[in-house]
Amino acid sequence: DAKTTQPTSMDCAEGRAANLPCNHSTISGNEYVYWYRQIHSQGPQYIIHGLKNNETNEMASLIITEDRKSSTLILPHATLRDTAVYYCMTQGGSEKLVFGKGTKLTVNP
Amino acid sequence: GAVVSQHPSRVICKSGTSVKIECRSLDFQATTMFWYRQFPKQSLMLMATSNEGSKATYEQGVEKDKFLINHASLTLSTLTVTSAHPEDSSFYICSARAGQRPYEQYFGPGTRLTVT
């Protein structure tokens, strides 16, 4: 079973920030938080990962709470092409990525 | 970024035949490759993990004699669906990992298999 909990779906207006939450209350000290997304009928795409500090790259920002039990992926200016299923996962060491059900984000014009 | 390719992107085959799907890491050497399956409106389900030169490790419930995996080199893994049946119709996705911490897995574009 997946070790994370995400809302089933979310909507966001184009141009606004999309904030996608994820709960991972059982995360262990050596596990990273990973975010991937899957646009319809394509392979998943890596977005960002972090351990305990907040991270930012050209795609998104990742905010991890101090207790590391939850995180939020932020797409600062969502576009229609950001419509996808977003997966939050935790992984440590050589573990394999296990996908949960993810959050279906719909960006509306 | 790292690129993983899959071939073919779509394949239609008749029931009882075998189909081979290739997965290649184009610009890096993959010590580990993974095969996933995804049914419509469902999440990805890990089928097996393969390390170059070793036998694949299959997830519980996945028939290793039906889904043959070969990871013959650091850039190529193949999945052969043997004696395919309509219930094997699915979206098959591979991913490759370079083996560095923190690990990042790069996914292929997927192969849509339809068994008639």
Interface residues (C-beta under 8 A of the other chain):
Chain A: Y32 Y36 Q38 S41 Q42 G43 P44 Q45 Y46 H49 L51 Y87 Q91 G93 S94 K96 L97 V98 F99 G100 K101 G102
Chain B: G1 V4 Q6 T32 F34 Y36 S43 L44 M45 L46 T49 F91 I93 S95 R101 P102 Y103 E104 Q105 Y106 F107 G108 P109 G110 R112
